[in-house]
Amino acid sequence: MAFLTLSIAAFAQNADLNVLKSGAPNPVVAGTNLTYTITLTNAGPDPASSVSLTDAIPANTTFVSMMQTAGPAFSLTTPAVGGTGTATATIATFASGATATFSLAVNVNASTPMVSVITNVATVTSATADPNGADNTATANTEVVNQSDLVVSKADSPDPVTAGTNLTYTLTLTNGGPSDAQSVALSDAIPVNTTFVSMMETSGPAFTLTTPPVGGTGTATANIATFAAGASATFTLVVKVNAAATGTISNTASVTSTTVDLNAVNDTATATTTVNTAA
């Protein structure tokens, strides 16, 4: 009697995992947050095992937060807030037809140059064979723009001032951000009925000062290539009031930058000082 031996082939399971990614806003302002939406889907036909979604925090950014917004629960591992590294989401079994969505927020460094591009890549792996590896990775490119809010304030002392004596102005310049400001120039024209005595920086990152000669007139300037977001600088400008001066003395300081300014109104500050005649 002949026996028929039947072999049954064991078919390996397959799961087509695919990743989609988008970033918003685009463009993003340096110094603000950029949020990525990552969508992971298992198109089947089988469940995927030991699934790991990874996303390296891109250059010129730091980690802010990551959360899952939809789908079966993944375990999340992230860098520290303000740090760099890789964010991961893992699950033991990801069912066929399942979808999971994640939100990853990063902060774009305030010093990131204008028109830079931030590139972020998310990748998924699994212990289950994938018939289409081309869609296991997704990339989002985001353009960077720069905006800052430079603010000038000015105080005078003494007020009133006596004709023939010195009048001191305290100028404070701040960058309210969110981005670093480039090619910053603070200027202050020596007011009518006064002459230049001195100018010095008393605090903040080092500016380059250019002034009229002592006893002269013209404009005093303070320049810096990059003025960081959140930075502040203080200057003291001293002028001598002419002995014959009367009425009031008005002095205006203003700042300019090649970086877009969010509020031009506070780029100028004026102090008006009453002059008393010498006894």
MARBANU-125778 format. One line per 3 residues: number of its first residue (from 1); their letters; for each residue z, y, x of N, C-alpha, C. Coordinates in nm, 4 decimals. Layout:
N
NUM = a = Z:Y:X:Z:Y:X:Z:Y:X | ...
This chain:
279
1 = maf = 0.0000:-0.1196:0.0872:0.0000:0.0000:0.0000:0.0000:0.1234:0.0900 | -0.0846:0.2126:0.0568:-0.0946:0.3361:0.1371:-0.0035:0.4425:0.0794 | 0.0608:0.5101:0.1693:0.1502:0.6192:0.1274:0.0849:0.7540:0.1582
4 = ltl = 0.0938:0.8429:0.0637:0.0380:0.9786:0.0806:0.1516:1.0721:0.1196 | 0.1386:1.1315:0.2372:0.2414:1.2261:0.2834:0.1961:1.3665:0.2501 | 0.2807:1.4368:0.1805:0.2485:1.5737:0.1352:0.3294:1.6724:0.2182
7 = sia = 0.2644:1.7684:0.2843:0.3345:1.8740:0.3587:0.3312:2.0020:0.2777 | 0.4452:2.0577:0.2638:0.4560:2.1854:0.1928:0.4864:2.2941:0.2953 | 0.3975:2.3853:0.3088:0.4158:2.4940:0.4064:0.5169:2.5938:0.3534
10 = afa = 0.6037:2.6374:0.4399:0.7008:2.7417:0.4036:0.6382:2.8767:0.4363 | 0.6271:2.9591:0.3355:0.5651:3.0901:0.3538:0.6712:3.1940:0.3903 | 0.6480:3.2695:0.4984:0.7405:3.3758:0.5390:0.7366:3.4888:0.4373
13 = qna = 0.8520:3.5505:0.4166:0.8578:3.6628:0.3231:0.8003:3.7890:0.3872 | 0.7485:3.8765:0.3013:0.6915:4.0042:0.3453:0.7432:4.1165:0.2568 | 0.7674:4.2287:0.3189:0.8107:4.3477:0.2433:0.7434:4.4701:0.3040
16 = dln = 0.6690:4.5400:0.2211:0.5979:4.6599:0.2674:0.6869:4.7823:0.2470 | 0.7564:4.8217:0.3523:0.8411:4.9414:0.3476:0.7569:5.0632:0.3826 | 0.7787:5.1714:0.3097:0.7091:5.2953:0.3456:0.8021:5.4149:0.3340
19 = vlk = 0.7790:5.5112:0.4231:0.8628:5.6312:0.4332:0.7779:5.7542:0.4052 | 0.8331:5.8454:0.3261:0.7730:5.9770:0.3036:0.8752:6.0833:0.3423 | 0.8269:6.1972:0.3934:0.9188:6.3033:0.4384:0.8567:6.4396:0.4126
22 = sga = 0.9409:6.5345:0.3679:0.8984:6.6743:0.3545:1.0121:6.7640:0.4009 | 0.9774:6.8844:0.4488:1.0773:6.9802:0.4951:1.0641:7.1119:0.4223 | 1.1774:7.1741:0.3898:1.1764:7.3032:0.3195:1.2948:7.3867:0.3666
25 = pnp = 1.2778:7.5203:0.3777:1.1523:7.5923:0.3533:1.0559:7.5785:0.4712 | 0.9322:7.6093:0.4455:0.8300:7.6096:0.5498:0.7375:7.7291:0.5265 | 0.7446:7.8325:0.6118:0.8190:7.8387:0.7381:0.9691:7.8567:0.7164
28 = vva = 1.0453:7.8285:0.8232:1.1902:7.8447:0.8210:1.2292:7.9563:0.9174 | 1.3322:8.0322:0.8818:1.3801:8.1415:0.9668:1.4778:8.0862:1.0700 | 1.4562:8.1176:1.1969:1.5488:8.0759:1.3020:1.6893:8.1247:1.2694
31 = gtn = 1.7873:8.0347:1.2829:1.9253:8.0675:1.2499:1.9668:8.0227:1.1113 | 1.8736:7.9667:1.0330:1.9045:7.9190:0.8981:1.8821:7.7680:0.8899 | 1.9151:7.7112:0.7728:1.9046:7.5663:0.7553:1.7654:7.5224:0.7108
34 = lty = 1.7292:7.4054:0.7566:1.6052:7.3382:0.7191:1.6440:7.2039:0.6589 | 1.5950:7.1749:0.5385:1.6332:7.0523:0.4684:1.5138:6.9589:0.4539 | 1.5347:6.8347:0.4973:1.4322:6.7314:0.4838:1.4667:6.6389:0.3676
37 = tit = 1.3670:6.6060:0.2878:1.3804:6.5041:0.1845:1.3055:6.3802:0.2320 | 1.3777:6.2686:0.2412:1.3212:6.1440:0.2928:1.3244:6.0405:0.1807 | 1.2098:5.9822:0.1519:1.2007:5.8806:0.0470:1.1563:5.7483:0.1080
40 = ltn = 1.2365:5.6445:0.0840:1.2083:5.5103:0.1347:1.1820:5.4171:0.0169 | 1.0712:5.3435:0.0222:1.0327:5.2535:-0.0865:0.9983:5.1155:-0.0310 | 1.0369:5.0129:-0.1057:0.9947:4.8766:-0.0745:0.8888:4.8350:-0.1762
43 = agp = 0.7636:4.8325:-0.1332:0.6531:4.7956:-0.2215:0.6387:4.6444:-0.2373 | 0.7294:4.5683:-0.1749:0.7301:4.4241:-0.1924:0.6266:4.3519:-0.1079 | 0.5989:4.2262:-0.1420:0.6431:4.1606:-0.2660:0.7843:4.1035:-0.2622
46 = dpa = 0.8463:4.1019:-0.1433:0.9774:4.0387:-0.1300:1.0842:4.1412:-0.0941 | 1.2122:4.1036:-0.1102:1.3189:4.1924:-0.0623:1.3108:4.2073:0.0899 | 1.3573:4.3205:0.1389:1.3641:4.3442:0.2835:1.5088:4.3306:0.3276
49 = ssv = 1.5295:4.2623:0.4375:1.6657:4.2427:0.4874:1.6889:4.3256:0.6127 | 1.8162:4.3597:0.6339:1.8582:4.4365:0.7529:1.7710:4.5600:0.7728 | 1.7664:4.6418:0.6693:1.6825:4.7618:0.6718:1.7567:4.8763:0.7400
52 = slt = 1.6882:4.9453:0.8305:1.7472:5.0593:0.9021:1.6486:5.1760:0.9029 | 1.6915:5.2867:0.8453:1.6139:5.4111:0.8460:1.6756:5.5039:0.9494 | 1.5962:5.5513:1.0453:1.6483:5.6389:1.1506:1.5731:5.7705:1.1526
55 = dai = 1.6467:5.8763:1.1860:1.5878:6.0105:1.1931:1.6567:6.0859:1.3058 | 1.5834:6.1117:1.4135:1.6389:6.1854:1.5276:1.6416:6.3342:1.4954 | 1.7570:6.3977:1.5153:1.7689:6.5421:1.4922:1.6704:6.6122:1.5855
58 = pan = 1.5797:6.6933:1.5304:1.4710:6.7470:1.6137:1.5181:6.8517:1.7148 | 1.4364:6.8730:1.8161:1.4642:6.9762:1.9165:1.4771:7.1124:1.8498 | 1.5620:7.1966:1.9072:1.5883:7.3324:1.8579:1.6636:7.3346:1.7254
61 = ttf = 1.7309:7.2239:1.6922:1.8142:7.2203:1.5718:1.9432:7.1453:1.6012 | 2.0402:7.1612:1.5107:2.1633:7.0832:1.5158:2.1916:7.0257:1.3775 | 2.2682:6.9181:1.3751:2.2963:6.8482:1.2496:2.3903:6.9288:1.1603
64 = vsm = 2.3590:6.9314:1.0306:2.4445:6.9952:0.9298:2.5009:6.8914:0.8338 | 2.4137:6.8135:0.7693:2.4622:6.7155:0.6715:2.3537:6.6139:0.6394 | 2.3983:6.4984:0.5872:2.3057:6.3991:0.5338:2.3722:6.3326:0.4154
67 = mqt = 2.2977:6.3161:0.3081:2.3505:6.2478:0.1908:2.2392:6.1686:0.1236 | 2.2806:6.0616:0.0542:2.1849:5.9858:-0.0249:2.1860:6.0404:-0.1663 | 2.0694:6.0661:-0.2211:2.0607:6.1281:-0.3533:2.0117:6.0327:-0.4613
70 = agp = 1.9573:5.9173:-0.4219:1.9107:5.8208:-0.5222:1.8947:5.6847:-0.4567 | 1.9024:5.5779:-0.5409:1.8749:5.4433:-0.4935:1.9987:5.3630:-0.4625 | 1.9801:5.2362:-0.4250:2.0936:5.1495:-0.3892:2.1669:5.2054:-0.2679
73 = afs = 2.2982:5.1821:-0.2641:2.3822:5.2479:-0.1634:2.3538:5.1985:-0.0221 | 2.3200:5.2927:0.0644:2.3051:5.2686:0.2075:2.4321:5.3149:0.2791 | 2.4556:5.2606:0.3973:2.5625:5.3102:0.4849:2.5030:5.4146:0.5781
76 = ltt = 2.5647:5.5330:0.5817:2.5126:5.6433:0.6624:2.5951:5.6615:0.7889 | 2.5268:5.6850:0.8993:2.5908:5.7192:1.0264:2.5206:5.8430:1.0801 | 2.5981:5.9461:1.1125:2.5369:6.0731:1.1523:2.6048:6.1308:1.2761
79 = pav = 2.5371:6.2244:1.3437:2.6036:6.3007:1.4502:2.7123:6.3903:1.3906 | 2.7924:6.4489:1.4775:2.8910:6.5477:1.4325:2.8191:6.6742:1.3884 | 2.8797:6.7467:1.2945:2.8233:6.8747:1.2520:2.8121:6.9662:1.3739
82 = ggt = 2.6941:7.0246:1.3910:2.6689:7.1083:1.5077:2.6189:7.0314:1.6280 | 2.6096:6.8981:1.6142:2.5655:6.8160:1.7253:2.4207:6.7730:1.7131 | 2.3804:6.6873:1.8051:2.2454:6.6303:1.8033:2.2581:6.4786:1.8073
85 = gta = 2.1457:6.4111:1.8093:2.1480:6.2654:1.8101:2.0608:6.2115:1.6993 | 2.1019:6.0991:1.6414:2.0212:6.0317:1.5401:2.1041:6.0008:1.4168 | 2.0478:6.0304:1.3006:2.1086:5.9936:1.1726:2.0459:5.8624:1.1268
88 = tat = 2.1299:5.7697:1.0770:2.0786:5.6404:1.0325:2.1314:5.6059:0.8942 | 2.0506:5.5287:0.8215:2.0898:5.4752:0.6909:2.0540:5.3275:0.6911 | 2.1516:5.2404:0.6635:2.1279:5.0965:0.6707:2.1708:5.0284:0.5416
91 = iat = 2.1049:4.9151:0.5131:2.1399:4.8329:0.3972:2.1042:4.6883:0.4305 | 2.1868:4.5934:0.3836:2.1633:4.4520:0.4142:2.0385:4.3998:0.3446 | 2.0236:4.4330:0.2160:1.9077:4.3868:0.1395:1.8545:4.5009:0.0544
94 = fas = 1.7255:4.5268:0.0670:1.6592:4.6334:-0.0084:1.5558:4.5654:-0.0978 | 1.5822:4.5667:-0.2273:1.5038:4.4874:-0.3218:1.3584:4.5322:-0.3296 | 1.2727:4.4385:-0.3636:1.1327:4.4718:-0.3890:1.1243:4.5683:-0.5065
97 = gat = 1.0468:4.6748:-0.4898:1.0329:4.7764:-0.5939:1.1376:4.8853:-0.5895 | 1.2362:4.8727:-0.5012:1.3441:4.9724:-0.4939:1.2989:5.0969:-0.4186 | 1.3627:5.2088:-0.4527:1.3385:5.3368:-0.3855:1.4725:5.4033:-0.3569
100 = atf = 1.4840:5.4638:-0.2406:1.6041:5.5398:-0.2040:1.5612:5.6751:-0.1485 | 1.6385:5.7766:-0.1818:1.6069:5.9126:-0.1373:1.7264:5.9712:-0.0635 | 1.6977:6.0450:0.0431:1.8015:6.1042:0.1270:1.7688:6.2509:0.1525
103 = sla = 1.8737:6.3292:0.1734:1.8595:6.4703:0.2085:1.9275:6.4930:0.3427 | 1.8514:6.5411:0.4389:1.9017:6.5678:0.5739:1.8857:6.7159:0.6030 | 1.9967:6.7839:0.6324:1.9932:6.9277:0.6620:2.0252:6.9510:0.8089
106 = vnv = 1.9466:7.0369:0.8720:1.9706:7.0781:1.0101:1.9689:7.2303:1.0161 | 2.0350:7.2843:1.1169:2.0326:7.4291:1.1387:1.9406:7.4598:1.2557 | 1.8455:7.5486:1.2314:1.7504:7.5869:1.3360:1.8176:7.6868:1.4296
109 = nas = 1.8143:7.6602:1.5582:1.8786:7.7488:1.6543:1.8264:7.8917:1.6405 | 1.9184:7.9880:1.6448:1.8805:8.1289:1.6288:1.7861:8.1763:1.7379 | 1.7885:8.1080:1.8517:1.7046:8.1481:1.9654:1.5659:8.0850:1.9636
112 = tpm = 1.5355:8.0052:1.8625:1.4048:7.9390:1.8574:1.2934:8.0427:1.8483 | 1.1951:8.0370:1.9374:1.0910:8.1417:1.9395:1.0057:8.1446:1.8134 | 0.9524:8.2620:1.7872:0.8597:8.2834:1.6763:0.7399:8.1893:1.6880
115 = vsv = 0.6944:8.1404:1.5742:0.5800:8.0490:1.5575:0.5959:7.9169:1.6324 | 0.7187:7.8831:1.6725:0.7425:7.7477:1.7207:0.7244:7.6508:1.6042 | 0.7013:7.5250:1.6364:0.6908:7.4208:1.5340:0.7996:7.3172:1.5584
118 = itn = 0.8780:7.2900:1.4558:0.9811:7.1867:1.4622:0.9230:7.0587:1.4035 | 0.9242:6.9534:1.4838:0.8697:6.8248:1.4412:0.9828:6.7250:1.4214 | 0.9863:6.6633:1.3044:1.0904:6.5663:1.2721:1.0258:6.4366:1.2246
121 = vat = 1.0769:6.3248:1.2773:1.0182:6.1939:1.2482:1.1249:6.1002:1.1928 | 1.0935:6.0331:1.0839:1.1790:5.9288:1.0274:1.1064:5.7954:1.0386 | 1.1825:5.6889:1.0735:1.1233:5.5566:1.0930:1.2105:5.4502:1.0276
124 = vts = 1.1476:5.3505:0.9672:1.2218:5.2403:0.9072:1.1850:5.1094:0.9767 | 1.2865:5.0235:0.9955:1.2655:4.8892:1.0493:1.3366:4.7893:0.9590 | 1.2968:4.6628:0.9713:1.3570:4.5571:0.8901:1.3391:4.4240:0.9606
127 = ata = 1.4288:4.3289:0.9294:1.4143:4.1934:0.9821:1.3047:4.1167:0.9094 | 1.2620:4.1678:0.7959:1.1557:4.1054:0.7171:1.0198:4.1561:0.7648 | 0.9244:4.0656:0.7735:0.7905:4.1048:0.8189:0.7304:4.2096:0.7263
130 = dpn = 0.6635:4.3072:0.7874:0.6002:4.4144:0.7100:0.4490:4.4042:0.7273 | 0.3748:4.3876:0.6177:0.2292:4.3717:0.6297:0.1550:4.5004:0.6645 | 0.2247:4.6139:0.6580:0.1592:4.7428:0.6852:0.2555:4.8339:0.7603
133 = gad = 0.2542:4.8221:0.8914:0.3465:4.9021:0.9721:0.3087:5.0481:0.9831 | 0.1881:5.0837:0.9406:0.1415:5.2219:0.9559:0.2224:5.3206:0.8744 | 0.2818:5.2732:0.7632:0.3577:5.3655:0.6779:0.5084:5.3541:0.6977
136 = nta = 0.5486:5.2967:0.8114:0.6916:5.2858:0.8433:0.7473:5.4119:0.9089 | 0.6607:5.5077:0.9364:0.7004:5.6328:1.0012:0.6416:5.7506:0.9252 | 0.7214:5.8561:0.9124:0.6735:5.9789:0.8477:0.7169:6.0985:0.9312
139 = tan = 0.6312:6.1989:0.9379:0.6560:6.3181:1.0193:0.6442:6.4439:0.9348 | 0.7338:6.5395:0.9596:0.7252:6.6710:0.8953:0.7230:6.7774:1.0036 | 0.6272:6.8679:0.9959:0.6161:6.9804:1.0890:0.6469:7.1103:1.0158
142 = tev = 0.7350:7.1916:1.0749:0.7789:7.3159:1.0113:0.7650:7.4316:1.1094 | 0.7009:7.5392:1.0650:0.6845:7.6580:1.1494:0.8110:7.7438:1.1452 | 0.8421:7.8059:1.2579:0.9607:7.8910:1.2695:0.9192:8.0374:1.2755
145 = vnq = 0.9884:8.1210:1.1985:0.9722:8.2660:1.2074:1.1073:8.3274:1.2422 | 1.1047:8.4503:1.2932:1.2271:8.5197:1.3342:1.2537:8.6403:1.2459 | 1.3800:8.6570:1.2055:1.4245:8.7743:1.1306:1.5664:8.8080:1.1747
148 = sdl = 1.5942:8.9367:1.1869:1.7298:8.9787:1.2232:1.7648:9.1061:1.1479 | 1.8922:9.1390:1.1495:1.9388:9.2637:1.0884:2.0187:9.3410:1.1922 | 1.9511:9.4325:1.2606:2.0184:9.5186:1.3578:2.0852:9.6338:1.2849
151 = vvs = 2.2090:9.6627:1.3248:2.2881:9.7670:1.2585:2.3449:9.8610:1.3641 | 2.3237:9.9913:1.3437:2.3779:10.0935:1.4332:2.4851:10.1725:1.3593 | 2.5975:10.1938:1.4261:2.6986:10.2857:1.3731:2.7376:10.3831:1.4828
154 = kad = 2.7858:10.4999:1.4420:2.8150:10.6062:1.5385:2.9372:10.6841:1.4926 | 3.0246:10.7157:1.5893:3.1415:10.7996:1.5625:3.1474:10.9100:1.6664 | 3.1994:11.0276:1.6263:3.2089:11.1413:1.7177:3.3545:11.1803:1.7384
157 = spd = 3.3830:11.2330:1.8569:3.5189:11.2784:1.8873:3.5134:11.3798:2.0017 | 3.5859:11.4934:1.9891:3.6634:11.5328:1.8701:3.5725:11.5964:1.7648 | 3.6222:11.6056:1.6463:3.5513:11.6736:1.5380:3.6563:11.7453:1.4529
160 = pvt = 3.6598:11.8795:1.4623:3.5641:11.9691:1.5287:3.5782:11.9688:1.6804 | 3.4703:12.0137:1.7465:3.4689:12.0260:1.8907:3.4626:12.1742:1.9255 | 3.5241:12.2100:2.0370:3.5224:12.3498:2.0811:3.4002:12.3749:2.1690
163 = agt = 3.3286:12.4817:2.1418:3.2123:12.5188:2.2229:3.2517:12.5257:2.3699 | 3.1642:12.4721:2.4567:3.1907:12.4724:2.5999:3.2641:12.3488:2.6490 | 3.3017:12.2571:2.5584:3.3734:12.1353:2.5981:3.2873:12.0116:2.5693
166 = nlt = 3.3404:11.8961:2.6101:3.2657:11.7712:2.5934:3.2836:11.7111:2.4537 | 3.1772:11.6476:2.4089:3.1763:11.5762:2.2811:3.1355:11.4315:2.3108 | 3.2154:11.3373:2.2634:3.1917:11.1954:2.2928:3.1475:11.1205:2.1676
169 = ytl = 3.0376:11.0462:2.1815:2.9891:10.9597:2.0736:3.0142:10.8137:2.1109 | 3.0637:10.7381:2.0156:3.0764:10.5929:2.0320:2.9706:10.5264:1.9452 | 2.8805:10.4533:2.0092:2.7713:10.3857:1.9392:2.7975:10.2356:1.9395
172 = tlt = 2.7876:10.1742:1.8244:2.8039:10.0294:1.8135:2.6768:9.9690:1.7555 | 2.6243:9.8684:1.8251:2.5038:9.7988:1.7806:2.5383:9.6526:1.7568 | 2.5044:9.6002:1.6393:2.5287:9.4600:1.6081:2.4003:9.3944:1.5577
175 = ngg = 2.3935:9.2640:1.5779:2.2831:9.1852:1.5223:2.3410:9.0902:1.4185 | 2.3169:9.1223:1.2920:2.3673:9.0391:1.1836:2.2877:8.9118:1.1623 | 2.1836:8.8899:1.2447:2.1064:8.7671:1.2371:2.0154:8.7611:1.1157
178 = psd = 1.9668:8.6435:1.0795:2.0091:8.5147:1.1361:1.9478:8.4790:1.2711 | 1.8421:8.5484:1.3127:1.7739:8.5138:1.4376:1.8129:8.6092:1.5496 | 1.7913:8.5651:1.6729:1.8024:8.6562:1.7863:1.6959:8.7649:1.7725
181 = aqs = 1.7284:8.8850:1.8201:1.6327:8.9962:1.8174:1.5725:9.0125:1.9564 | 1.4417:9.0341:1.9608:1.3707:9.0456:2.0880:1.3303:9.1904:2.1150 | 1.3264:9.2257:2.2456:1.2819:9.3587:2.2913:1.3534:9.4697:2.2150
184 = val = 1.4842:9.4694:2.2244:1.5674:9.5656:2.1503:1.5823:9.6937:2.2312 | 1.5621:9.8070:2.1632:1.5753:9.9385:2.2277:1.6594:10.0295:2.1396 | 1.7731:10.0728:2.1932:1.8599:10.1698:2.1266:1.8343:10.3053:2.1902
187 = sda = 1.8039:10.4058:2.1094:1.7743:10.5385:2.1643:1.8594:10.6446:2.0963 | 1.8935:10.7466:2.1742:1.9775:10.8556:2.1243:1.9321:10.9846:2.1928 | 1.8717:11.0732:2.1154:1.8253:11.2013:2.1699:1.9435:11.2960:2.1872
190 = ipv = 1.9564:11.3541:2.3052:2.0640:11.4505:2.3307:2.0472:11.5661:2.2322 | 2.1509:11.5951:2.1539:2.1331:11.6929:2.0448:2.1138:11.8363:2.0943 | 2.0552:11.9157:2.0069:2.0366:12.0590:2.0336:2.1726:12.1232:2.0599
193 = ntt = 2.1730:12.2220:2.1519:2.2948:12.2954:2.1897:2.3936:12.2103:2.2687 | 2.3424:12.1026:2.3321:2.4265:12.0226:2.4221:2.3438:11.9818:2.5435 | 2.4128:11.9332:2.6476:2.3467:11.8750:2.7644:2.4133:11.7414:2.7967
196 = fvs = 2.3391:11.6563:2.8656:2.3873:11.5214:2.8959:2.4965:11.5236:3.0024 | 2.6017:11.4426:2.9796:2.7090:11.4253:3.0782:2.7096:11.2824:3.1313 | 2.7192:11.1832:3.0420:2.7254:11.0442:3.0878:2.6973:10.9478:2.9728
199 = mme = 2.6597:10.8257:3.0101:2.6478:10.7169:2.9136:2.6884:10.5884:2.9828 | 2.7671:10.5059:2.9144:2.8067:10.3776:2.9696:2.8205:10.2753:2.8574 | 2.7986:10.1491:2.8942:2.8231:10.0410:2.7987:2.9651:9.9918:2.8183
202 = tsg = 3.0392:9.9793:2.7096:3.1801:9.9415:2.7193:3.2070:9.7979:2.6756 | 3.1121:9.7351:2.6049:3.1301:9.5949:2.5666:2.9963:9.5353:2.5262 | 2.9901:9.4013:2.5302:2.8707:9.3308:2.4859:2.7818:9.2852:2.5995
205 = paf = 2.6727:9.2162:2.5664:2.5777:9.1711:2.6693:2.5144:9.2895:2.7400 | 2.4811:9.2713:2.8671:2.4371:9.3839:2.9504:2.3015:9.4386:2.9073 | 2.2998:9.5670:2.8743:2.1777:9.6420:2.8466:2.1390:9.7211:2.9711
208 = tlt = 2.0129:9.7562:2.9812:1.9650:9.8469:3.0854:1.9644:9.9883:3.0296 | 2.0368:10.0790:3.0968:2.0498:10.2165:3.0486:1.9559:10.3093:3.1242 | 1.8933:10.3996:3.0499:1.8098:10.5051:3.1083:1.8532:10.6367:3.0460
211 = tpp = 1.8864:10.7349:3.1302:1.9427:10.8596:3.0780:1.8776:10.9814:3.1428 | 1.8915:11.0978:3.0780:1.8517:11.2235:3.1435:1.9451:11.2515:3.2612 | 1.9092:11.3470:3.3470:2.0018:11.3869:3.4533:2.1220:11.4608:3.3943
214 = vgg = 2.2325:11.4565:3.4655:2.3508:11.5315:3.4212:2.3140:11.6791:3.4095 | 2.3488:11.7382:3.2964:2.3151:11.8770:3.2703:2.1791:11.8953:3.2061 | 2.1062:11.7844:3.1869:1.9730:11.7927:3.1290:1.9707:11.7541:2.9820
217 = tgt = 1.8516:11.7484:2.9289:1.8310:11.7064:2.7903:1.7280:11.5931:2.7887 | 1.6969:11.5440:2.6711:1.6033:11.4326:2.6595:1.6637:11.3217:2.5758 | 1.6330:11.1986:2.6104:1.6783:11.0840:2.5315:1.7433:10.9798:2.6207
220 = ata = 1.8589:10.9306:2.5772:1.9264:10.8196:2.6442:1.8867:10.6903:2.5736 | 1.8549:10.5870:2.6511:1.8127:10.4605:2.5912:1.8900:10.3434:2.6515 | 1.9032:10.2374:2.5709:1.9642:10.1119:2.6147:1.8722:9.9993:2.5693
223 = nia = 1.8291:9.9158:2.6646:1.7314:9.8110:2.6347:1.7826:9.6736:2.6748 | 1.7422:9.5733:2.5969:1.7736:9.4344:2.6310:1.6593:9.3466:2.5803 | 1.6265:9.2427:2.6566:1.5142:9.1560:2.6187:1.5472:9.0730:2.4952
226 = tfa = 1.6671:9.0137:2.4933:1.7097:8.9308:2.3799:1.8520:8.9666:2.3420 | 1.8722:9.0008:2.2148:2.0042:9.0354:2.1619:2.0382:8.9281:2.0593 | 2.1340:8.8436:2.0948:2.1614:8.7237:2.0159:2.2135:8.7551:1.8764
229 = aga = 2.1834:8.6654:1.7835:2.2398:8.6768:1.6486:2.3917:8.6715:1.6577 | 2.4584:8.7644:1.5892:2.6041:8.7718:1.5921:2.6604:8.8553:1.7048 | 2.5756:8.9006:1.7962:2.6230:8.9784:1.9107:2.6513:9.1230:1.8717
232 = sat = 2.7365:9.1866:1.9521:2.7707:9.3274:1.9324:2.7810:9.3946:2.0682 | 2.7394:9.5198:2.0750:2.7485:9.5981:2.1986:2.7948:9.7387:2.1643 | 2.8764:9.7958:2.2520:2.9315:9.9295:2.2291:2.9002:10.0191:2.3483
235 = ftl = 2.8664:10.1432:2.3181:2.8290:10.2410:2.4209:2.9043:10.3711:2.3967 | 2.9286:10.4418:2.5065:2.9882:10.5749:2.4989:2.8900:10.6755:2.5582 | 2.8550:10.7760:2.4780:2.7642:10.8826:2.5209:2.8404:11.0143:2.5168
238 = vvk = 2.8434:11.0825:2.6311:2.9158:11.2099:2.6397:2.8160:11.3228:2.6629 | 2.8282:11.4282:2.5834:2.7464:11.5484:2.6014:2.8392:11.6688:2.6123 | 2.7880:11.7761:2.6729:2.8651:11.9004:2.6807:2.8045:12.0010:2.5845
241 = vna = 2.8908:12.0558:2.5000:2.8460:12.1538:2.4011:2.8277:12.2887:2.4706 | 2.7130:12.3521:2.4466:2.6888:12.4834:2.5060:2.7970:12.5826:2.4628 | 2.8336:12.6719:2.5555:2.9411:12.7679:2.5274:2.9069:12.8598:2.4111
244 = aat = 2.7780:12.8829:2.3886:2.7370:12.9747:2.2818:2.7086:12.9029:2.1495 | 2.7308:12.7722:2.1453:2.6981:12.6961:2.0245:2.7885:12.7342:1.9080 | 2.7328:12.7310:1.7884:2.8090:12.7572:1.6656:2.7604:12.6611:1.5566
247 = gti = 2.8314:12.6591:1.4462:2.7878:12.5793:1.3315:2.8177:12.4321:1.3487 | 2.7144:12.3494:1.3422:2.7319:12.2046:1.3546:2.6322:12.1475:1.4543 | 2.6670:12.0316:1.5077:2.5787:11.9568:1.5974:2.5517:11.8215:1.5324
250 = snt = 2.4242:11.7885:1.5203:2.3855:11.6614:1.4588:2.3218:11.5708:1.5635 | 2.3686:11.4468:1.5684:2.3175:11.3507:1.6662:2.2816:11.2196:1.5960 | 2.1636:11.1670:1.6285:2.1147:11.0453:1.5632:2.0804:10.9389:1.6664
253 = asv = 2.1268:10.8174:1.6415:2.0900:10.7014:1.7227:2.0076:10.6066:1.6367 | 1.9085:10.5415:1.6981:1.8256:10.4471:1.6235:1.7908:10.3280:1.7114 | 1.7621:10.2152:1.6466:1.7295:10.0936:1.7196:1.5964:10.0377:1.6702
256 = tst = 1.5205:9.9816:1.7628:1.3956:9.9138:1.7292:1.3939:9.7765:1.7955 | 1.3086:9.6888:1.7433:1.2938:9.5541:1.7975:1.1579:9.5004:1.7559 | 1.1057:9.4067:1.8341:0.9808:9.3418:1.7951:1.0041:9.2337:1.6893
259 = tvd = 1.1298:9.1996:1.6643:1.1639:9.1019:1.5605:1.1721:9.1712:1.4252 | 1.1224:9.1062:1.3226:1.1282:9.1623:1.1874:1.2726:9.1921:1.1506 | 1.2972:9.3142:1.0991:1.4319:9.3563:1.0598:1.4454:9.3501:0.9082
262 = lna = 1.5527:9.2858:0.8626:1.5719:9.2642:0.7192:1.6154:9.3888:0.6443 | 1.6696:9.4887:0.7164:1.7191:9.6098:0.6502:1.7032:9.7285:0.7436 | 1.5917:9.7979:0.7319:1.5629:9.9102:0.8215:1.6542:10.0290:0.7979
265 = vnd = 1.7186:10.0359:0.6827:1.8038:10.1513:0.6498:1.9175:10.1661:0.7500 | 1.9753:10.0536:0.7940:2.0896:10.0621:0.8859:2.0490:10.0587:1.0329 | 1.9209:10.0833:1.0595:1.8746:10.0923:1.1986:1.8968:10.2309:1.2586
268 = tat = 1.9477:10.3227:1.1779:1.9715:10.4604:1.2220:2.1101:10.5046:1.1783 | 2.1773:10.5781:1.2655:2.3087:10.6343:1.2312:2.3177:10.7765:1.2841 | 2.3791:10.8644:1.2059:2.3901:11.0062:1.2415:2.5351:11.0516:1.2334
271 = att = 2.5744:11.1323:1.3303:2.7066:11.1959:1.3284:2.6871:11.3469:1.3321 | 2.7572:11.4162:1.2443:2.7512:11.5628:1.2398:2.8887:11.6181:1.2741 | 2.8917:11.7055:1.3733:3.0177:11.7568:1.4269:3.0252:11.9079:1.4080
274 = tvn = 3.1389:11.9542:1.3603:3.1623:12.0984:1.3459:3.1995:12.1585:1.4815 | 3.1418:12.2754:1.5118:3.1694:12.3434:1.6383:3.2596:12.4636:1.6130 | 3.3702:12.4676:1.6851:3.4580:12.5851:1.6823:3.4295:12.6723:1.8038
277 = taa = 3.4286:12.8024:1.7810:3.4059:12.8959:1.8911:3.5260:12.8958:1.9849 | 3.4966:12.9019:2.1160:3.6057:12.9043:2.2139:3.6922:13.0269:2.1932 | 3.8241:13.0086:2.2098:3.9184:13.1199:2.1887:3.9009:13.2241:2.2977
